[in-house]
Amino acid sequence: MKRTISPKQEKAIDLILSGMADGETAEQVGAARQTISRWRNQDADFIMALQLRRAQIRDKHMFALSEMVETAIEVVRKALVHGDEATKLKTSLYVLRMSGLQGHAKPGKAPTKEEMEREGFMSALEGALREVNVDKRLGSGKGTPPG
């Protein structure tokens, strides 16, 4: 026999997935905060439904991201071919870091997969943070970004 969750629990899941805290969720669905906590921690049907919805959202976002990969690669390719020398150099470094190949040019042992992934992630994050900072400065009219 298939067990289901109540409409109140469905609404609670929607609110939780929107980022709402248990107390706020409880107020919105007309339940006690302890009830929301019990659902999240002890109600197997609720837990399963919440996990399923999270997986569906994650899959949807991963699909959307995967559709953007081709466009992103083309942007990188254009920057490597048509950019000024500084852009070409920066783009080349990012590509090498993301690929993990820069570790093989160093003397000594090759980096582990985890080290390469960590370095690639950190490098991409640092680059994105720098870009956001540059965009903010350009948008605020404070002049050119730092070189």
Residue, then its C-alpha position, 0 to 999 in steps of 0.5 A: m500500500k502506497r503511503t502519501i503525505s498530506p496537502k499540509q505536508e506538501k505545502a511545508i515541503d514547498l516552503i522548506l525548499s524555498g528556504m523558509a525556516d521551520g518556524e515560518t513554515a509552521e506558521q504558514v501551514g498552521a502547524a507547530r514548529q515541533t510538528i515541522s521538525r518531527w516531519r523532517n526528522q521522523d516521518a519517513d514519508f515526509i523525508m522521502a518526499l522532501q528528498l525526492r523533490r530536492a533530487q528533482i530540483r537538482d536534476k533540473h538545475m544540472f540539466a540547465l547547466s549542462e545545456m550551457v556548457e557548449t555556449a561556455i566553451e565557445v565563449v572560452r574559445k573566442a576569448l583564446v582566439h580573438g581576445d587581447e593578449a591579457t585576456k588570452l593569457k588569463t583564459s589559457l591559465y584558467v583552461l589549464r587549471m580546470s584541466g589539471l594539466q598545469g600540475h604536470a609541468k611542475p617537477g616532482k609527483a603529479p597532483t592527485k585527482e582531489e588536489m586537481e579538483r580542489e585547485g580547479f574549483m578554488s581557481a574558478l571561484e577566485g576568478a568569479l569573485r574577481e569578475v564580480n568585483v570588477d563588474k561592481r567597480l565598472g557599474s559604480g563608475k569608479g573607473t577601470p578595474p585593477g590590473 
